[in-house]
Amino acid sequence: MKKEELRKKSLELICIAILMISIGLQTVHAFNTKDNNELEYEYINIKDMAQVKVAKKEDNSTIINTLLTGLSMETVKEVEFPTVVKEENLPVIKSVTEPAVPKQTWHLPTEVGRVSQYPSYWHMAYDITSWRGTGETIFPIANGVVSGIYTDNAGALVVTVLHEVNGKKYTSQYAHLSRYAGDLYVGKPVTINDSLGQMGTTGYSTGVHLHIAVLDCALFDPTDPYCPDLNGFFRYGKTRISQNFLGLGSVVYVPGEWSGR
């Protein structure tokens, strides 16, 4: 019985010894061949860059050593940091002011009107009617000074206004008024918004209308070479008509009909 137990223990010890020897041999073999194992590499091609070997195995020490070995002092360049731009206060941009629109110099003589006759050699004026009749107010066609208030040979009530525009003198004549404005007098400065009187049919007239003649001269000014008096005004008017000067139509656009100046 004791012999049998001794033999069994001997076999166990032999097996353990063989196992230990085997493990020892494997360990020695692994240690001796560790440095002979080569890492496998793959190549990565990137446009405009050199090919670089990249280790598949994540061996940090190997990668770091490779990077340090590949660097040299000749390849290390001084890093240039961007210059710090000093902040400056920029000028405040002011809002752009729209250019002023030039004021209109010449205007129509009535708020509501319709042309019933155009200028001609024998009639150097526009005739203008209105559905308001004698209720239509007559206004100066431009700022100026009243130069004449009179009744012509046929009995028409007439007002004339002297204008000076861009250094040039003009006279506007308003005839056939039914009445004058209450505060009108020769020498009175007037604007385009001042009443000269009301539309009418006084004198030689076939109906209520305004007869308006405009010439580039100074009526009743004795120093004017063209129209120092009414006779000169009419003669000069025919001359200017033949030269295609259309009076009111030459200083402002005159539509066939309107309802606003």
DOGULO-402925 format. One line per field, with one value per residue (C-alpha): residue number from 1; residue in one letter; chain; x, z negated, y negated. Coordinates in steps of 0.2 Angstrom, whole numbers, plus 5000, padded with zeros to 4 digits. Example, Ala and Ser with C-alpha at 12.3 -4.5 7.8 and 13.67 -1.06 7.14 Angstrom:
# residues 2
num: c(1 2)
residuo: c(A S)
cadena: c(A A)
x: c(5062 5068)
z: c(4961 4964)
y: c(5022 5005)
***
This chain:
# residues 261
num: c(1 2 3 4 5 6 7 8 9 10 11 12 13 14 15 16 17 18 19 20 21 22 23 24 25 26 27 28 29 30 31 32 33 34 35 36 37 38 39 40 41 42 43 44 45 46 47 48 49 50 51 52 53 54 55 56 57 58 59 60 61 62 63 64 65 66 67 68 69 70 71 72 73 74 75 76 77 78 79 80 81 82 83 84 85 86 87 88 89 90 91 92 93 94 95 96 97 98 99 100 101 102 103 104 105 106 107 108 109 110 111 112 113 114 115 116 117 118 119 120 121 122 123 124 125 126 127 128 129 130 131 132 133 134 135 136 137 138 139 140 141 142 143 144 145 146 147 148 149 150 151 152 153 154 155 156 157 158 159 160 161 162 163 164 165 166 167 168 169 170 171 172 173 174 175 176 177 178 179 180 181 182 183 184 185 186 187 188 189 190 191 192 193 194 195 196 197 198 199 200 201 202 203 204 205 206 207 208 209 210 211 212 213 214 215 216 217 218 219 220 221 222 223 224 225 226 227 228 229 230 231 232 233 234 235 236 237 238 239 240 241 242 243 244 245 246 247 248 249 250 251 252 253 254 255 256 257 258 259 260 261)
residuo: c(M K K E E L R K K S L E L I C I A I L M I S I G L Q T V H A F N T K D N N E L E Y E Y I N I K D M A Q V K V A K K E D N S T I I N T L L T G L S M E T V K E V E F P T V V K E E N L P V I K S V T E P A V P K Q T W H L P T E V G R V S Q Y P S Y W H M A Y D I T S W R G T G E T I F P I A N G V V S G I Y T D N A G A L V V T V L H E V N G K K Y T S Q Y A H L S R Y A G D L Y V G K P V T I N D S L G Q M G T T G Y S T G V H L H I A V L D C A L F D P T D P Y C P D L N G F F R Y G K T R I S Q N F L G L G S V V Y V P G E W S G R)
cadena: c(A A A A A A A A A A A A A A A A A A A A A A A A A A A A A A A A A A A A A A A A A A A A A A A A A A A A A A A A A A A A A A A A A A A A A A A A A A A A A A A A A A A A A A A A A A A A A A A A A A A A A A A A A A A A A A A A A A A A A A A A A A A A A A A A A A A A A A A A A A A A A A A A A A A A A A A A A A A A A A A A A A A A A A A A A A A A A A A A A A A A A A A A A A A A A A A A A A A A A A A A A A A A A A A A A A A A A A A A A A A A A A A A A A A A A A A A A A A A A A A A A A A A A A A A A A A A A A A A A A A A A)
x: c(5000 5014 5023 5008 5006 5025 5024 5009 5017 5033 5023 5015 5032 5039 5024 5026 5044 5041 5028 5040 5054 5042 5036 5054 5060 5045 5049 5068 5063 5051 5064 5077 5066 5058 5070 5069 5051 5049 5034 5023 5020 5008 5011 4999 5000 4994 4995 5010 5017 5031 5027 5028 5029 5015 5017 5001 5006 5003 5021 5022 5040 5044 5034 5041 5059 5056 5050 5064 5077 5070 5070 5086 5090 5092 5074 5067 5062 5058 5039 5033 5019 5007 5010 4997 4987 4984 4965 4962 4946 4938 4929 4911 4902 4889 4873 4872 4861 4851 4855 4842 4830 4830 4814 4803 4805 4790 4772 4756 4745 4729 4726 4713 4714 4712 4721 4708 4720 4739 4751 4752 4759 4742 4739 4755 4747 4739 4721 4716 4698 4692 4676 4677 4674 4676 4680 4697 4711 4725 4743 4760 4769 4785 4791 4792 4786 4769 4774 4757 4739 4728 4713 4716 4707 4694 4690 4700 4707 4726 4740 4758 4772 4791 4802 4821 4827 4846 4850 4837 4821 4804 4786 4770 4754 4737 4721 4702 4702 4685 4692 4709 4715 4711 4729 4737 4748 4762 4779 4772 4783 4773 4776 4769 4756 4749 4733 4732 4714 4700 4697 4685 4679 4681 4686 4685 4682 4671 4670 4677 4696 4714 4724 4743 4757 4776 4791 4809 4809 4804 4788 4786 4805 4810 4828 4822 4827 4813 4797 4798 4779 4764 4767 4785 4778 4767 4780 4793 4780 4778 4797 4799 4785 4793 4809 4799 4798 4781 4779 4773 4776 4795 4797 4786 4778 4759 4748 4732 4723 4728 4721 4736 4751)
z: c(5000 4996 5012 5022 5014 5016 5035 5037 5029 5039 5055 5049 5045 5062 5071 5062 5065 5084 5084 5076 5088 5102 5096 5093 5110 5118 5107 5113 5131 5130 5122 5134 5149 5143 5151 5167 5170 5183 5183 5198 5207 5219 5230 5231 5246 5243 5258 5257 5242 5240 5236 5218 5210 5197 5184 5183 5165 5152 5145 5138 5134 5152 5160 5149 5152 5170 5170 5160 5170 5187 5180 5182 5176 5195 5198 5183 5188 5177 5175 5179 5169 5177 5172 5160 5169 5158 5157 5163 5162 5179 5185 5182 5199 5200 5209 5227 5230 5246 5258 5257 5272 5281 5279 5294 5301 5313 5310 5318 5315 5309 5298 5311 5329 5347 5362 5374 5386 5389 5394 5412 5422 5420 5402 5392 5376 5369 5365 5350 5344 5328 5323 5308 5319 5309 5294 5300 5292 5303 5296 5301 5312 5302 5287 5293 5291 5297 5312 5318 5314 5327 5339 5357 5371 5372 5354 5348 5331 5332 5320 5325 5314 5316 5313 5312 5314 5315 5319 5333 5333 5338 5338 5336 5341 5334 5343 5342 5323 5315 5301 5293 5277 5263 5257 5274 5279 5291 5283 5271 5270 5273 5272 5282 5268 5268 5277 5291 5293 5301 5318 5328 5345 5344 5360 5377 5372 5378 5361 5344 5346 5342 5356 5350 5360 5355 5363 5358 5356 5342 5347 5341 5338 5349 5350 5357 5376 5381 5371 5362 5365 5371 5390 5388 5378 5392 5406 5396 5393 5411 5414 5401 5407 5424 5415 5407 5390 5384 5368 5354 5363 5364 5345 5339 5345 5349 5351 5360 5344 5325 5308 5297 5300)
y: c(5000 4988 4993 4988 4971 4968 4972 4961 4946 4949 4948 4932 4924 4930 4922 4905 4905 4908 4894 4882 4886 4883 4866 4861 4866 4856 4841 4841 4844 4829 4818 4822 4819 4803 4791 4801 4797 4783 4772 4772 4755 4748 4733 4718 4707 4689 4676 4665 4674 4687 4705 4709 4726 4728 4743 4753 4758 4744 4744 4726 4727 4733 4719 4705 4711 4712 4694 4688 4696 4690 4672 4661 4644 4639 4643 4634 4617 4602 4600 4583 4577 4564 4546 4540 4526 4512 4508 4490 4480 4479 4463 4463 4464 4451 4454 4449 4434 4435 4421 4407 4408 4392 4382 4379 4361 4361 4366 4367 4351 4361 4376 4383 4379 4384 4376 4369 4360 4362 4348 4342 4327 4318 4324 4325 4332 4348 4347 4357 4362 4370 4379 4368 4353 4336 4346 4351 4341 4335 4336 4330 4343 4339 4327 4309 4291 4284 4272 4267 4267 4259 4261 4263 4254 4267 4267 4282 4282 4286 4289 4291 4298 4296 4311 4313 4330 4334 4316 4315 4305 4311 4304 4314 4305 4311 4304 4305 4306 4305 4295 4291 4298 4286 4281 4280 4265 4261 4265 4279 4294 4310 4328 4343 4345 4327 4323 4310 4311 4322 4330 4320 4314 4295 4286 4294 4312 4326 4335 4336 4340 4334 4326 4328 4321 4324 4315 4314 4295 4282 4274 4256 4254 4239 4246 4263 4263 4275 4271 4254 4252 4262 4259 4265 4280 4285 4283 4292 4306 4309 4310 4323 4333 4334 4339 4354 4346 4352 4341 4351 4367 4363 4361 4375 4390 4386 4402 4401 4402 4403 4403 4397 4385)
***
